[in-house]
């Protein structure tokens, strides 16, 4: 089930990335990111309030806030990469964040199944295929800058999910949705 949900999330995120490419150029990085985060916060607030009867520990709350800060950092890098680089270059690099996530899991001693590796490779290959078959837009700045911001985004997302999972393992994961998002 987690692989299916992960693939659905990857498809949704891919659609989001295509939208970000065009929106971030027209409205700017911070305006776009603030709008996405504000709408997301409004959507998760009722769930978080409802679940607050399972009060998170101080450690899980701190980890949740850290995950939120990492997500903000990753989001800025994500939007910056899409604002300066073509989708065919930026999307596959950012979509490689599951490789970093799996690497973190291996580093922490968590066993990783062949099915998980296959799912990660399918996601990266799928995003790469979609990005490569897209528009052949020109590079506005040196590609190294776009790749740099893309790698920062990928590492930031991988760290976000690792810290967020550590927070949710402490308990109160639904209650943490809003504090993490804010």
C-alpha positions as CSV (number, residue, x, y, z in Angstrom):
1,X,0.0,0.0,0.0
2,X,2.8,2.4,0.8
3,X,4.4,1.9,-2.6
4,X,1.0,2.7,-4.3
5,X,0.6,5.8,-2.2
6,X,4.2,6.8,-3.0
7,X,3.6,6.4,-6.7
8,X,0.4,8.5,-6.5
9,X,2.3,11.1,-4.6
10,X,5.1,11.1,-7.2
11,X,2.5,11.6,-10.0
12,X,0.9,14.5,-8.1
13,X,4.3,16.0,-7.4
14,X,5.3,15.7,-11.0
15,X,2.1,17.6,-12.0
16,X,3.0,20.2,-9.3
17,X,6.5,20.6,-10.7
18,X,5.2,21.3,-14.1
19,X,2.9,24.0,-12.7
20,X,5.7,25.4,-10.6
21,X,7.9,25.9,-13.6
22,X,5.4,28.4,-15.1
23,X,3.9,29.9,-11.9
24,X,7.3,30.7,-10.2
25,X,8.5,32.6,-13.3
26,X,5.3,34.8,-13.3
27,X,4.8,35.4,-9.6
28,X,8.2,34.8,-7.9
29,X,9.6,32.1,-5.7
30,X,8.5,33.4,-2.3
31,X,5.0,34.4,-3.3
32,X,4.4,31.0,-4.9
33,X,5.8,29.1,-1.9
34,X,4.0,31.1,0.7
35,X,0.7,30.6,-1.2
36,X,1.2,26.8,-1.4
37,X,2.2,26.5,2.3
38,X,-0.7,28.8,3.5
39,X,-3.3,26.8,1.5
40,X,-1.7,23.5,2.8
41,X,-1.8,24.8,6.4
42,X,-5.5,25.8,6.1
43,X,-6.3,22.3,4.7
44,X,-4.5,20.4,7.5
45,X,-5.6,22.6,10.4
46,X,-8.9,20.8,11.1
47,X,-7.2,17.4,11.0
48,X,-4.4,18.6,13.3
49,X,-6.9,20.2,15.8
50,X,-9.1,17.1,15.7
51,X,-6.1,14.8,16.4
52,X,-4.7,17.1,19.2
53,X,-6.1,14.7,21.8
54,X,-3.0,12.6,21.0
55,X,-0.6,15.3,22.2
56,X,2.8,15.2,20.6
57,X,5.8,15.0,22.9
58,X,8.2,17.9,23.1
59,X,10.7,16.0,21.1
60,X,8.3,15.1,18.3
61,X,7.1,18.7,18.2
62,X,10.7,20.0,17.9
63,X,11.3,17.4,15.1
64,X,8.1,18.4,13.4
65,X,9.1,22.0,13.4
66,X,12.6,21.1,12.1
67,X,11.0,19.0,9.4
68,X,8.9,22.1,8.5
69,X,12.0,24.3,8.3
70,X,13.8,21.7,6.1
71,X,10.7,21.6,3.9
72,X,10.8,25.4,3.6
73,X,14.5,25.3,2.6
74,X,13.8,22.5,0.1
75,X,10.8,24.4,-1.3
76,X,12.9,27.5,-1.9
77,X,15.5,25.5,-3.6
78,X,12.8,23.6,-5.6
79,X,11.1,26.8,-6.8
80,X,14.5,28.5,-7.6
81,X,15.6,25.5,-9.6
82,X,12.4,25.5,-11.7
83,X,12.5,29.2,-12.2
84,X,16.0,29.1,-13.8
85,X,16.3,25.7,-15.3
86,X,14.4,23.7,-17.9
87,X,12.0,21.1,-16.6
88,X,13.9,18.3,-18.5
89,X,17.0,19.2,-16.4
90,X,15.6,20.1,-13.1
91,X,12.7,17.6,-12.6
92,X,14.8,14.4,-12.7
93,X,17.4,15.7,-10.3
94,X,14.8,16.8,-7.8
95,X,12.8,13.6,-8.3
96,X,16.0,11.7,-7.2
97,X,15.2,12.6,-3.6
98,X,14.0,9.1,-2.9
99,X,17.6,7.9,-3.7
100,X,18.8,10.2,-0.9
101,X,16.0,8.9,1.4
102,X,17.0,5.3,0.7
103,X,20.6,6.2,1.3
104,X,19.7,7.7,4.7
105,X,17.8,4.6,5.6
106,X,20.8,2.4,4.7
107,X,23.1,4.7,6.6
108,X,20.8,4.3,9.7
109,X,20.9,0.5,9.3
110,X,17.3,0.1,8.1
111,X,17.0,-2.8,5.7
112,X,15.8,-1.7,2.2
113,X,14.0,-4.2,0.1
114,X,14.5,-4.8,-3.6
115,X,10.9,-3.7,-4.1
116,X,11.6,-0.3,-2.5
117,X,14.7,0.1,-4.7
118,X,12.6,-0.7,-7.8
119,X,9.9,1.8,-6.8
120,X,12.5,4.5,-6.4
121,X,14.1,3.7,-9.8
122,X,10.6,3.7,-11.4
123,X,9.9,7.1,-10.0
124,X,13.2,8.6,-11.2
125,X,12.9,7.0,-14.6
126,X,9.3,8.1,-15.0
127,X,10.0,11.7,-14.1
128,X,13.1,11.6,-16.4
129,X,11.0,10.3,-19.3
130,X,8.2,12.8,-18.8
131,X,10.7,15.7,-18.5
132,X,12.7,14.6,-21.5
133,X,9.6,14.3,-23.7
134,X,8.5,17.8,-22.7
135,X,9.1,21.2,-24.2
136,X,12.6,21.9,-25.3
137,X,12.9,25.2,-23.5
138,X,16.1,27.2,-23.4
139,X,18.3,27.5,-20.4
140,X,18.2,31.0,-19.0
141,X,21.2,30.7,-16.7
142,X,24.1,28.4,-16.7
143,X,22.8,24.8,-16.1
144,X,25.2,24.4,-13.2
145,X,23.0,26.8,-11.1
146,X,19.8,24.9,-11.9
147,X,21.5,21.6,-11.0
148,X,22.9,23.1,-7.8
149,X,19.5,24.2,-6.7
150,X,17.9,20.9,-7.8
151,X,20.4,18.9,-5.7
152,X,19.7,21.2,-2.7
153,X,16.0,20.6,-3.1
154,X,16.4,16.8,-3.4
155,X,18.6,16.6,-0.3
156,X,16.2,19.0,1.5
157,X,13.2,16.9,0.7
158,X,15.0,13.7,1.7
159,X,16.0,15.2,5.1
160,X,12.5,16.6,5.5
161,X,10.9,13.2,5.2
162,X,13.5,11.5,7.4
163,X,13.0,14.1,10.2
164,X,9.3,14.0,9.7
165,X,9.2,10.2,10.1
166,X,11.3,10.5,13.2
167,X,8.8,13.0,14.6
168,X,5.8,10.8,13.7
169,X,7.4,7.7,15.4
170,X,7.2,9.7,18.7
171,X,3.4,9.8,18.4
172,X,0.9,12.4,17.6
173,X,1.6,12.4,13.9
174,X,-1.8,13.9,12.8
175,X,-1.5,16.6,15.5
176,X,1.9,17.5,14.0
177,X,0.5,18.2,10.6
178,X,-0.2,21.9,11.3
179,X,2.9,22.8,13.4
180,X,5.1,21.2,10.8
181,X,3.3,23.0,7.9
182,X,3.5,26.4,9.6
